[in-house]
Amino acid sequence: MPRPEPDRASPPRAHGKEDPRISVIVCAYNRAPMLDACLRSIRAQDHPSFEVLVMDDASTDGAIDVARRHEREDPRVRVFGRDTNAGSPTNLAEAHAHARGDYIGWVDSDDLILPDCLSSCAAVLDEKPGVGCVYTDQMVIDEHNRPVGYGHRAAIPYSKDRLLVDFMTFHFRLYRRVHYDKIGGVDGRLRFAADYDFCLRLSEVTEFERIDRPLYLYRQHAATISTSRRLDQIRASADAVRRALVRRGMDETHRLDVELIGRFQLVPRDGDSEPLHADGLPPSPDASPTDL
């Protein structure tokens, strides 16, 4: 029996008294064993009120069956399947239409979160109404859940401008639905940098706050987009930054140079100010900036 496509025309569900406080989105495609571990880590959260929305993108390895099993075992899990592959950004955008929580976040289907991830992030949003997005540190793990190292991104000091060259708001993020709606949500057309583009736009309407604990376990393996499609990701990220420069009125005063290693720098057009480099480092003497 064919799996139904998500209903693109359906409006967001009206909130009711029993709606969960948090919605966690997982977009899955052909990662059945890792998806099982991912969903178990989310279901083990200590927060009392959350739901899990799994968007299966026409998987062929049984991932949809893994998700359906979790749906049968736990009423907090809801699964939506597609017959044709559309890509993670499209599924992310559609998942938000089904989300019922005031706070929303997403977990990649090959990653894990620690048991107090949701409660720690939600506590910040509950206590600080001026903060619209909370992000955590990450621990990098391998295919066997062994720690590889501490994620370096989150240690980079956050600012709206620094986000133009360093994606420090990487994982995990929990944000307010009201701000998601305000910026028009995830751009489903951006296959390789939708999360970075989303954070850039979100930073223009609200404040971010970091939790300096590794509550997200980011898995490195050969099939990850950041490994297999690195050049596509660099190009897409550069495009997201250039759009942000236009929105912020900075395109006439700065240009974006991209080194092939993927380190960004903002260069003032007047030549009087120092460029802003990713990681706070000066450009490598043998690096080759390029207009990607």
N, C-alpha and C positions, 0 to 999 in steps of 0.2 A: 504494500500500500504506500503510495507516495507521501512524503512528508509535506505538510502545508508550508507555504511561504509565509513569513511574517506579514501581517496586515499593515501595509504602508499607510492606508487611509485612516486607520484607527486613531482617534485622539487619545491623549494621555488619560489614564484612568483617573476618575475623580477620587480624591482622598476621603477615607472614612475613618471611623474611630479605631478600627482594628488594623489599619495600614502600618507596615513596618516603618521604623524611623530611618533605616538605612537600606539602600539598594546597592548590591554588589553585582557587577556585570562581568561575565566571563565569555569571551568570544573564542570558539573552539574550531579547529580544523586539523584533523588527522594527528592528534596527540593523545590517543586513548589512555595509555598507561599514566602519562603525566597529568592528564585531565582528572583522572580519579584521585590522585594525590592532591591536586589543587583544590578540588571540591571538598575533600575531607578536611583540609586545613581551614577552609572558609566555614564549614559547618561546625567546626570546633571553636569558633569564636565565643568569647565570654559575654559579648554584648547581648542584652535580652531581646532586642527588636531589630531584626534584619531579614532581608530576603536575598536570594541568589537567582539571577537571571542568566541562563546559559543560552547563547546564540550559536547554534551549530551551523557552520558554513558549508553544507553538503559534504561532510566528511565521508571517507570511504574505508576507514579502518575500524569502524565500530565505536567511534567517539560518541555518536548520538545515543547508542545503547548504554554506554557508561553514564551519560547525563540522565537518561530516562530512569536508570536504576536509582540514582540519587534522588530523582523527583519522586519516585514511589516510596522511598525510605524516609523522606523528609519533606513535609508540606511547605517548608520555606523555599524550596527549590522549584523554579519554573523553567521549562525548556521550550525553546522555539527552534524549529528546524527549517532549512532551506533545501530546495532541489537543485539549485545552481549556485556555484561559488560566486560571492560578491566582494570578498575582501573584508578585513577586520574593521576599517573605518565605517563602511556602510552598515555593518552589523552593530557597531557601537551606537551609531546614530539611531537605528531602529530600536535598539534595546532601551534607550532612554524614554521612548514613547510608552513602554510598558512598565517603567520603573515607578514605584509608588512612594519611595522614601523622600524625605526632605534633604537627606545627605546621600550623595552618590559617589561611588568609586568603582574602579575596575581592576581586575587581576588578570594577567596573561595566563593562558591555559596551561603553560608549562611551569608556572611559578607557584610559590607558597606564601602564606602570611602567618605570622605567629598569633597565638590565641588571643592576645590583648590588643591586636592591631586596630580593630574597629572601635573598641571602647576607648582606647587612648586618643585616637583622632577625633572621635565624636565629642569627647570631653572638652577639647580645645574649642571646637565650634560652639558647644553649649555655653561655655564660659566667656567667650570673646565674640560678641556679635559683629565686631568690625572685621574679623578674619573670615574670608570666604573660602579659603582652601588651606588644608593642612597636608604637609608631606613628610615622609619619614626617611630615615636612612635605609640602606640595603646591605644585605650580605650576599655575596656572589657564591653560588653553589654549582656543583657539577651534576652530571646525569644521575649520580648515585647519592645525591643529597649531601655530599661532602663539601664543607666550606672551602672555597678557593681564595677568598679575600674579602676585605671590607669594601663596599662600593664607594668609590672616591667622589662621586658627583655631589652628594648631599652636603659634603663638607665645604663646598664652595659657597662663600657668603651670598645670600640671596639679595637681589634688588631687581626691580623691573627692567632696568637697563642692562644689568649683568646677564639677565636671562636671554638677551639677544645674542650672546656668544657662548653661553654655557647653560646646558639643560640640567640644572641642579634639581629641579622639581620633578624628578624622574619617576620613582615609585616609592612608596604607595601614596596615592593622593585621595583625599576625601574632600568633597566640595559641596557647596550649597546648590540645591536645584534651582533656586531663584536666579543665581548668577549664570548657571548653565543656560537657562532660557534667555537671559538678558543678552548674551553674546551670540545667540543663534546656534548653540550646541556644537557638536563635532562636525567638521566638514568631511562628509563621506567620500569626497573626490580625492582626498589626499591619502594614498595607500601607504606611503612610507614615513610620513612625518605628521600624522594627524594628531598625535598626543602632544608633540612639541608646539604645533600651531595652536592647539587648544589652550595650552598653558600660556603662550604669548598673549592670546586674546583675553584670557581670564585675568592675567596680571594687569590688564588695562582698566579693569572695573572693580577690583577688590584686592585685599591684602592677603599675602601668603604667610604661613608660619611653619617652621620646621620642628619636628620631633627628632632629637638627635639620638635615636635608638634604631637599630636595624630590625624593624618589624616586618620587612619584606625580604623574602629570599628569592633573588633573581637568578634563574638558571641559565648557565651558558652551555650551549651544545651546538652541533654543526647546523641544525635546521633553523636556528633563530634568524629572523630578518636582519638583525644587527650584525650577524656574521656572514650570511650568504648574500645579502644585497647591500653591502656597505656603501658602494658608490651611489646607488639609487637613493639611499637614505641621506647621504650627504647633500646631494642635489636638492632633494625635497626639503630638507631642513633649511638650506640656503634660500630657497624660494619662500619658505614661511617667514624667515627673518626679513627678507626684502619687502614682503607685504606688511609686516609689522612696522618697518621704517616708514612706509607710506602712510599708514594709519596714524603714526605718531608725529608726522610732519618732519621726520629726520632724513628723508631721502635726498634732500637738496644739500644737506650739510655733511652727510656721511655716505660712504659706499661700503659694501661688504666684500672683503677679500676672503677666499676660502683656500686654505692649504690642503693638499691632497691627503694629508694625514687626518683631516677632519677637524682641525683646530681653527676656530673663527677669530677674526679680528675686525673691529670697526675702525675705519680710517677717516678722520675729519678731512673734508674736502678743502678747507682753507689752509691746511698744512701747518697750522700754528700749534695744534694740540697733539698730544701723544695718542697713538692708537690704543684702543681697548682690546686686549688680547684674552682669549680663553685661558683659564687656569692661572691668570695673572702673570703669564710668562712672556718674555720678549719673543719676537719671531725667530725661528731657527735660521741660522745664517745660510743653510743650504736648502731651505724650504722653497717651494715654488707656488706662490699664490696663483689662483686661477679663477676666472669668471665662469663658474659652473652655472 
